[in-house]
Amino acid sequence: KLEKHCHVLDKQAKSESEQQAVMAKQLSDMAADLAIVRDRIEVHPWREDTARLRTELEEPIQRLRDAVEEQRVQLTAHAQVFQGTQSSVVSQSHAISTLQTETGDAARRAEAEHLALSMRVDQMRTDLS
C-alpha cells in the first residue's frame, strides 16, 4: 500500500515537474515577446503608450513567475513527502524482515520442543509397557 502511495506521489511530482517546465517555457516566450515589444516601442512613434504596454506585458509575466514559484514550492513539498514515505517503506520492510526471521526461529524452536516432547511421551509409553 505504501509503495502504491509512493508511486502516486512520484507520478504527481513528475506531472508537476512537467507543468513547471511548460510554465517556464511560457515565461521565456513571454519575456522574448516583451523584449520585441520594447524594441518596437523604442523605434516607433507610440512612446507615450510605453508605460501602459509595459505594464500590460509585465503583469502577466509576474503572475506566471509567481505561478512557477508556487509550482516549485509544491514540487519541493511533494518531494519531501515522497522521501518521508520512502523512508517509512524501507523502515517497515526492515521490520517485516526482522519479524519473519523471528517467526521462523520461533517455529523451529517450537518444532524442536514438539519433537522432544513426542520423544519423551514415546519413552514414557515404552517405560510403562
Residue pairs with C-beta under 8 A, 6 or more apart in sequence:
2 85
2 88
2 89
2 92
3 89
5 85
6 82
6 85
6 86
6 89
9 78
9 81
9 82
9 85
10 82
12 78
13 75
13 78
13 79
13 82
16 71
16 74
16 75
16 78
17 75
19 71
20 68
20 71
20 72
20 75
23 64
23 67
23 68
23 71
24 68
26 64
27 61
27 64
27 65
27 68
30 57
30 60
30 61
30 64
31 61
33 57
34 54
34 57
34 58
34 61
37 53
37 57
38 54
41 47
41 49
41 50
41 53
41 54
